[in-house]
Amino acid sequence: LFNPKSYGALYGDYFAKKGLGLGVRHEIALNDYSVLSFYGYGIQEGDTHRFRWESRARGLWAFSSSLQGRLEADVPGDGFFSQDYSVARRDPSLVSTYREYDLSATWTQTQYTLSFLLRRQENPNFGDPNDPTETNFQKSLQTLPQIGFSLFPQRFLGSNWLKWDLTLNGDHTWTISNNYYVNHITGEWGLSQSLLLFSSQTLYSRAAWDENFQDVADLNGTNVGETHRSEEHTSELQSL
């Protein structure tokens, strides 16, 4: 603890067959809304003479109560680190099977929320006999970008009767199984009603209309390269 805004920890483990493992974690508060977090762990294996490691860097930031975001990189040195050294991991949020890089932001207002995400994932090529610890990673997913919009319930009829809401999501995503980008757009329009029955009971009901659009079929689809569209209609009845 250097001060209330800069603190961390050092880790040390001794493995009878592998040797000494060392790690570090540190948190730095830039201001009341923004935090930087760093984590790393490594071990020089005595029996294999390989250096194995994992790391994570994360930045949580906010310019105001309305605009906030996250920048994160989860980077394992190999695909089997979390399996072989799970006892040494001090950061449960670090996923060590694959590498992931994220940049996201959220803009929140009284009537709506707008979100934005860029993501890249890299997976090891499991099963490669020439790479026993899976140190070679390949891109498996890339989203450039993903955008979401949610409109909170708005007055439809009367001040306390029917209300409507809207949710829209879209993404431009590449996957290794397709090896090309696919555009997805989904939307849901809902109509809801809340009735106060007693002082502690409310009857809530909602009906929704869903639309889904995808411009290119997934791999092995019957209409690869063509536009296709699907519809889904749902309703919900809930008592709270």
C-alpha positions as YAML, in Angstrom:
chain: A
units: angstrom
residues:
- id: 1
  name: LEU
  ca: [0.00, 0.00, 0.00]
- id: 2
  name: PHE
  ca: [1.84, 3.08, -1.25]
- id: 3
  name: ASN
  ca: [-1.21, 5.25, -0.64]
- id: 4
  name: PRO
  ca: [-5.00, 4.78, -0.76]
- id: 5
  name: LYS
  ca: [-4.91, 5.23, -4.56]
- id: 6
  name: SER
  ca: [-1.92, 3.01, -5.34]
- id: 7
  name: TYR
  ca: [-1.71, -0.47, -3.88]
- id: 8
  name: GLY
  ca: [-1.00, -4.06, -4.86]
- id: 9
  name: ALA
  ca: [0.49, -7.42, -3.90]
- id: 10
  name: LEU
  ca: [3.47, -9.66, -4.60]
- id: 11
  name: TYR
  ca: [2.99, -13.44, -4.86]
- id: 12
  name: GLY
  ca: [5.43, -16.29, -4.43]
- id: 13
  name: ASP
  ca: [4.86, -20.02, -4.73]
- id: 14
  name: TYR
  ca: [7.19, -22.99, -4.64]
- id: 15
  name: PHE
  ca: [6.22, -26.08, -6.64]
- id: 16
  name: ALA
  ca: [8.14, -29.25, -5.80]
- id: 17
  name: LYS
  ca: [8.52, -30.35, -9.42]
- id: 18
  name: LYS
  ca: [8.45, -27.00, -11.20]
- id: 19
  name: GLY
  ca: [10.24, -24.49, -9.01]
- id: 20
  name: LEU
  ca: [9.53, -20.92, -7.95]
- id: 21
  name: GLY
  ca: [6.60, -18.93, -9.33]
- id: 22
  name: LEU
  ca: [6.36, -15.16, -8.89]
- id: 23
  name: GLY
  ca: [3.54, -12.74, -9.53]
- id: 24
  name: VAL
  ca: [2.51, -9.12, -9.06]
- id: 25
  name: ARG
  ca: [-0.74, -7.20, -9.02]
- id: 26
  name: HIS
  ca: [-1.22, -3.45, -8.75]
- id: 27
  name: GLU
  ca: [-4.17, -1.05, -8.77]
- id: 28
  name: ILE
  ca: [-3.86, 2.66, -9.48]
- id: 29
  name: ALA
  ca: [-6.80, 5.03, -9.07]
- id: 30
  name: LEU
  ca: [-6.34, 7.91, -11.52]
- id: 31
  name: ASN
  ca: [-9.36, 9.77, -10.16]
- id: 32
  name: ASP
  ca: [-12.72, 9.05, -8.57]
- id: 33
  name: TYR
  ca: [-13.96, 7.40, -11.78]
- id: 34
  name: SER
  ca: [-10.91, 5.76, -13.38]
- id: 35
  name: VAL
  ca: [-8.73, 2.81, -12.30]
- id: 36
  name: LEU
  ca: [-5.78, 1.01, -13.90]
- id: 37
  name: SER
  ca: [-5.14, -2.61, -12.95]
- id: 38
  name: PHE
  ca: [-2.10, -4.74, -13.81]
- id: 39
  name: TYR
  ca: [-1.51, -8.41, -13.09]
- id: 40
  name: GLY
  ca: [1.21, -10.85, -14.11]
- id: 41
  name: TYR
  ca: [2.50, -14.24, -13.04]
- id: 42
  name: GLY
  ca: [5.40, -16.30, -14.34]
- id: 43
  name: ILE
  ca: [7.44, -19.39, -13.59]
- id: 44
  name: GLN
  ca: [10.66, -20.80, -15.00]
- id: 45
  name: GLU
  ca: [9.98, -24.54, -14.94]
- id: 46
  name: GLY
  ca: [12.85, -26.50, -13.53]
- id: 47
  name: ASP
  ca: [12.01, -29.78, -15.23]
- id: 48
  name: THR
  ca: [11.18, -28.46, -18.74]
- id: 49
  name: HIS
  ca: [13.28, -25.24, -18.67]
- id: 50
  name: ARG
  ca: [10.32, -23.36, -20.20]
- id: 51
  name: PHE
  ca: [9.20, -19.95, -18.98]
- id: 52
  name: ARG
  ca: [5.41, -19.86, -18.63]
- id: 53
  name: TRP
  ca: [3.28, -16.84, -17.73]
- id: 54
  name: GLU
  ca: [-0.08, -15.04, -17.80]
- id: 55
  name: SER
  ca: [-0.99, -11.36, -17.59]
- id: 56
  name: ARG
  ca: [-3.84, -8.91, -17.63]
- id: 57
  name: ALA
  ca: [-4.13, -5.14, -18.03]
- id: 58
  name: ARG
  ca: [-7.40, -3.32, -17.45]
- id: 59
  name: GLY
  ca: [-8.49, 0.27, -17.47]
- id: 60
  name: LEU
  ca: [-11.87, 1.32, -16.13]
- id: 61
  name: TRP
  ca: [-12.63, 4.93, -16.90]
- id: 62
  name: ALA
  ca: [-15.46, 7.43, -16.74]
- id: 63
  name: PHE
  ca: [-15.62, 11.03, -17.86]
- id: 64
  name: SER
  ca: [-18.89, 11.50, -15.96]
- id: 65
  name: SER
  ca: [-21.73, 9.48, -14.49]
- id: 66
  name: SER
  ca: [-23.13, 9.21, -18.02]
- id: 67
  name: LEU
  ca: [-20.06, 8.17, -20.04]
- id: 68
  name: GLN
  ca: [-17.90, 5.27, -18.92]
- id: 69
  name: GLY
  ca: [-15.91, 2.46, -20.50]
- id: 70
  name: ARG
  ca: [-13.34, -0.30, -20.24]
- id: 71
  name: LEU
  ca: [-10.08, -1.20, -21.98]
- id: 72
  name: GLU
  ca: [-8.80, -4.70, -21.22]
- id: 73
  name: ALA
  ca: [-6.24, -7.22, -22.44]
- id: 74
  name: ASP
  ca: [-6.16, -10.77, -21.04]
- id: 75
  name: VAL
  ca: [-2.99, -12.43, -22.31]
- id: 76
  name: PRO
  ca: [-1.85, -15.92, -21.28]
- id: 77
  name: GLY
  ca: [1.50, -17.16, -22.48]
- id: 78
  name: ASP
  ca: [0.04, -20.55, -23.36]
- id: 79
  name: GLY
  ca: [-3.32, -22.27, -23.46]
- id: 80
  name: PHE
  ca: [-2.65, -24.66, -20.58]
- id: 81
  name: PHE
  ca: [-1.38, -22.21, -17.95]
- id: 82
  name: SER
  ca: [-4.68, -21.93, -16.07]
- id: 83
  name: GLN
  ca: [-5.00, -25.71, -16.02]
- id: 84
  name: ASP
  ca: [-1.46, -26.45, -14.86]
- id: 85
  name: TYR
  ca: [-1.15, -23.55, -12.40]
- id: 86
  name: SER
  ca: [-4.73, -22.96, -11.24]
- id: 87
  name: VAL
  ca: [-3.58, -23.03, -7.60]
- id: 88
  name: ALA
  ca: [-1.31, -20.04, -8.26]
- id: 89
  name: ARG
  ca: [-3.87, -17.83, -9.94]
- id: 90
  name: ARG
  ca: [-4.85, -14.88, -7.76]
- id: 91
  name: ASP
  ca: [-7.11, -13.17, -10.30]
- id: 92
  name: PRO
  ca: [-10.29, -15.15, -11.05]
- id: 93
  name: SER
  ca: [-11.33, -12.72, -13.79]
- id: 94
  name: LEU
  ca: [-8.33, -13.68, -15.93]
- id: 95
  name: VAL
  ca: [-9.26, -16.29, -18.52]
- id: 96
  name: SER
  ca: [-6.10, -18.12, -19.46]
- id: 97
  name: THR
  ca: [-7.37, -20.48, -22.15]
- id: 98
  name: TYR
  ca: [-7.55, -17.76, -24.82]
- id: 99
  name: ARG
  ca: [-6.41, -14.21, -25.36]
- id: 100
  name: GLU
  ca: [-8.95, -11.41, -25.45]
- id: 101
  name: TYR
  ca: [-8.71, -7.67, -26.15]
- id: 102
  name: ASP
  ca: [-11.73, -5.46, -25.42]
- id: 103
  name: LEU
  ca: [-12.58, -1.80, -25.77]
- id: 104
  name: SER
  ca: [-16.07, -0.79, -24.66]
- id: 105
  name: ALA
  ca: [-18.00, 2.34, -23.77]
- id: 106
  name: THR
  ca: [-21.49, 3.10, -22.45]
- id: 107
  name: TRP
  ca: [-23.44, 6.34, -22.69]
- id: 108
  name: THR
  ca: [-26.41, 6.47, -20.30]
- id: 109
  name: GLN
  ca: [-29.15, 9.07, -20.24]
- id: 110
  name: THR
  ca: [-32.49, 9.24, -18.44]
- id: 111
  name: GLN
  ca: [-34.35, 7.83, -21.46]
- id: 112
  name: TYR
  ca: [-31.84, 5.52, -23.15]
- id: 113
  name: THR
  ca: [-28.50, 3.68, -23.03]
- id: 114
  name: LEU
  ca: [-26.03, 3.42, -25.92]
- id: 115
  name: SER
  ca: [-23.18, 0.88, -25.80]
- id: 116
  name: PHE
  ca: [-20.18, 0.22, -28.04]
- id: 117
  name: LEU
  ca: [-17.75, -2.71, -28.10]
- id: 118
  name: LEU
  ca: [-14.65, -3.74, -30.05]
- id: 119
  name: ARG
  ca: [-13.38, -7.27, -29.34]
- id: 120
  name: ARG
  ca: [-10.71, -9.66, -30.57]
- id: 121
  name: GLN
  ca: [-10.22, -13.23, -29.34]
- id: 122
  name: GLU
  ca: [-7.32, -15.57, -30.05]
- id: 123
  name: ASN
  ca: [-7.46, -19.30, -29.33]
- id: 124
  name: PRO
  ca: [-4.60, -21.78, -29.17]
- id: 125
  name: ASN
  ca: [-4.60, -24.58, -31.72]
- id: 126
  name: PHE
  ca: [-5.31, -27.42, -29.29]
- id: 127
  name: GLY
  ca: [-4.12, -30.81, -30.47]
- id: 128
  name: ASP
  ca: [-0.98, -29.65, -32.26]
- id: 129
  name: PRO
  ca: [1.67, -32.28, -31.33]
- id: 130
  name: ASN
  ca: [4.46, -29.80, -32.09]
- id: 131
  name: ASP
  ca: [3.12, -27.32, -29.53]
- id: 132
  name: PRO
  ca: [2.56, -29.23, -26.25]
- id: 133
  name: THR
  ca: [1.77, -26.16, -24.10]
- id: 134
  name: GLU
  ca: [-0.24, -24.39, -26.85]
- id: 135
  name: THR
  ca: [1.86, -21.25, -27.20]
- id: 136
  name: ASN
  ca: [0.72, -20.49, -30.76]
- id: 137
  name: PHE
  ca: [-2.49, -18.46, -30.80]
- id: 138
  name: GLN
  ca: [-4.69, -17.71, -33.80]
- id: 139
  name: LYS
  ca: [-7.49, -15.21, -34.25]
- id: 140
  name: SER
  ca: [-10.84, -16.91, -33.65]
- id: 141
  name: LEU
  ca: [-13.27, -13.98, -33.31]
- id: 142
  name: GLN
  ca: [-13.20, -10.27, -34.11]
- id: 143
  name: THR
  ca: [-16.07, -7.83, -33.64]
- id: 144
  name: LEU
  ca: [-15.65, -4.43, -35.32]
- id: 145
  name: PRO
  ca: [-17.89, -3.14, -33.81]
- id: 146
  name: GLN
  ca: [-20.89, -4.21, -31.71]
- id: 147
  name: ILE
  ca: [-23.44, -1.48, -30.93]
- id: 148
  name: GLY
  ca: [-26.43, -1.65, -28.63]
- id: 149
  name: PHE
  ca: [-29.26, 0.79, -27.98]
- id: 150
  name: SER
  ca: [-31.93, 0.48, -25.28]
- id: 151
  name: LEU
  ca: [-34.81, 2.89, -24.92]
- id: 152
  name: PHE
  ca: [-36.39, 2.76, -21.50]
- id: 153
  name: PRO
  ca: [-40.20, 2.39, -21.19]
- id: 154
  name: GLN
  ca: [-42.03, 5.39, -22.65]
- id: 155
  name: ARG
  ca: [-45.62, 6.51, -22.15]
- id: 156
  name: PHE
  ca: [-47.96, 4.95, -24.72]
- id: 157
  name: LEU
  ca: [-51.46, 5.39, -23.30]
- id: 158
  name: GLY
  ca: [-52.09, 7.33, -20.14]
- id: 159
  name: SER
  ca: [-49.51, 8.33, -17.58]
- id: 160
  name: ASN
  ca: [-49.59, 5.04, -15.63]
- id: 161
  name: TRP
  ca: [-50.99, 2.53, -18.11]
- id: 162
  name: LEU
  ca: [-49.46, 1.13, -21.30]
- id: 163
  name: LYS
  ca: [-45.78, 1.81, -22.00]
- id: 164
  name: TRP
  ca: [-43.50, 0.86, -24.85]
- id: 165
  name: ASP
  ca: [-39.76, 0.14, -25.02]
- id: 166
  name: LEU
  ca: [-37.20, -0.57, -27.72]
- id: 167
  name: THR
  ca: [-33.92, -2.52, -27.91]
- id: 168
  name: LEU
  ca: [-31.60, -2.58, -30.94]
- id: 169
  name: ASN
  ca: [-28.32, -4.48, -31.34]
- id: 170
  name: GLY
  ca: [-25.97, -4.76, -34.28]
- id: 171
  name: ASP
  ca: [-22.52, -6.23, -34.89]
- id: 172
  name: HIS
  ca: [-19.98, -6.79, -37.64]
- id: 173
  name: THR
  ca: [-18.30, -10.05, -36.62]
- id: 174
  name: TRP
  ca: [-15.61, -12.33, -38.10]
- id: 175
  name: THR
  ca: [-15.27, -15.91, -36.86]
- id: 176
  name: ILE
  ca: [-12.69, -18.53, -37.70]
- id: 177
  name: SER
  ca: [-15.38, -21.04, -38.69]
- id: 178
  name: ASN
  ca: [-16.73, -18.66, -41.34]
- id: 179
  name: ASN
  ca: [-13.48, -16.86, -42.25]
- id: 180
  name: TYR
  ca: [-15.54, -13.84, -43.29]
- id: 181
  name: TYR
  ca: [-17.50, -11.04, -41.63]
- id: 182
  name: VAL
  ca: [-21.23, -11.36, -40.96]
- id: 183
  name: ASN
  ca: [-23.52, -8.47, -40.07]
- id: 184
  name: HIS
  ca: [-26.23, -9.12, -37.49]
- id: 185
  name: ILE
  ca: [-29.07, -6.79, -36.51]
- id: 186
  name: THR
  ca: [-31.65, -7.63, -33.87]
- id: 187
  name: GLY
  ca: [-34.50, -5.52, -32.57]
- id: 188
  name: GLU
  ca: [-37.24, -5.87, -30.02]
- id: 189
  name: TRP
  ca: [-40.26, -3.65, -29.49]
- id: 190
  name: GLY
  ca: [-42.21, -4.24, -26.30]
- id: 191
  name: LEU
  ca: [-45.53, -3.12, -24.88]
- id: 192
  name: SER
  ca: [-45.97, -3.44, -21.12]
- id: 193
  name: GLN
  ca: [-48.45, -2.70, -18.38]
- id: 194
  name: SER
  ca: [-48.15, -2.61, -14.60]
- id: 195
  name: LEU
  ca: [-51.13, -2.76, -12.28]
- id: 196
  name: LEU
  ca: [-50.90, -2.16, -8.55]
- id: 197
  name: LEU
  ca: [-53.14, -4.76, -6.92]
- id: 198
  name: PHE
  ca: [-52.25, -4.33, -3.26]
- id: 199
  name: SER
  ca: [-49.73, -2.26, -1.36]
- id: 200
  name: SER
  ca: [-47.05, -4.95, -1.89]
- id: 201
  name: GLN
  ca: [-48.24, -6.70, -5.11]
- id: 202
  name: THR
  ca: [-47.90, -5.59, -8.70]
- id: 203
  name: LEU
  ca: [-49.11, -7.40, -11.81]
- id: 204
  name: TYR
  ca: [-46.68, -6.83, -14.70]
- id: 205
  name: SER
  ca: [-47.33, -8.02, -18.24]
- id: 206
  name: ARG
  ca: [-45.33, -7.45, -21.42]
- id: 207
  name: ALA
  ca: [-45.69, -8.46, -25.06]
- id: 208
  name: ALA
  ca: [-42.72, -8.19, -27.42]
- id: 209
  name: TRP
  ca: [-42.04, -8.32, -31.16]
- id: 210
  name: ASP
  ca: [-38.56, -9.49, -32.19]
- id: 211
  name: GLU
  ca: [-36.85, -9.08, -35.57]
- id: 212
  name: ASN
  ca: [-33.53, -10.67, -36.53]
- id: 213
  name: PHE
  ca: [-31.46, -9.94, -39.63]
- id: 214
  name: GLN
  ca: [-28.23, -11.53, -40.89]
- id: 215
  name: ASP
  ca: [-26.75, -10.56, -44.24]
- id: 216
  name: VAL
  ca: [-24.64, -13.70, -44.87]
- id: 217
  name: ALA
  ca: [-25.35, -17.26, -43.79]
- id: 218
  name: ASP
  ca: [-22.97, -19.10, -41.49]
- id: 219
  name: LEU
  ca: [-20.65, -21.79, -42.78]
- id: 220
  name: ASN
  ca: [-22.39, -24.80, -44.33]
- id: 221
  name: GLY
  ca: [-25.60, -22.84, -44.72]
- id: 222
  name: THR
  ca: [-27.80, -23.51, -47.72]
- id: 223
  name: ASN
  ca: [-27.68, -19.88, -48.83]
- id: 224
  name: VAL
  ca: [-24.06, -18.83, -48.29]
- id: 225
  name: GLY
  ca: [-23.55, -15.34, -49.64]
- id: 226
  name: GLU
  ca: [-27.23, -14.48, -49.64]
- id: 227
  name: THR
  ca: [-29.28, -12.29, -47.37]
- id: 228
  name: HIS
  ca: [-31.73, -13.99, -45.08]
- id: 229
  name: ARG
  ca: [-34.00, -12.88, -42.28]
- id: 230
  name: SER
  ca: [-35.86, -14.55, -39.45]
- id: 231
  name: GLU
  ca: [-38.67, -13.41, -37.19]
- id: 232
  name: GLU
  ca: [-39.45, -14.31, -33.63]
- id: 233
  name: HIS
  ca: [-42.40, -13.14, -31.57]
- id: 234
  name: THR
  ca: [-42.48, -13.53, -27.81]
- id: 235
  name: SER
  ca: [-44.77, -12.54, -24.98]
- id: 236
  name: GLU
  ca: [-44.21, -12.40, -21.27]
- id: 237
  name: LEU
  ca: [-46.53, -12.42, -18.31]
- id: 238
  name: GLN
  ca: [-45.04, -11.83, -14.92]
- id: 239
  name: SER
  ca: [-46.39, -11.24, -11.43]
- id: 240
  name: LEU
  ca: [-44.21, -9.43, -8.91]
...
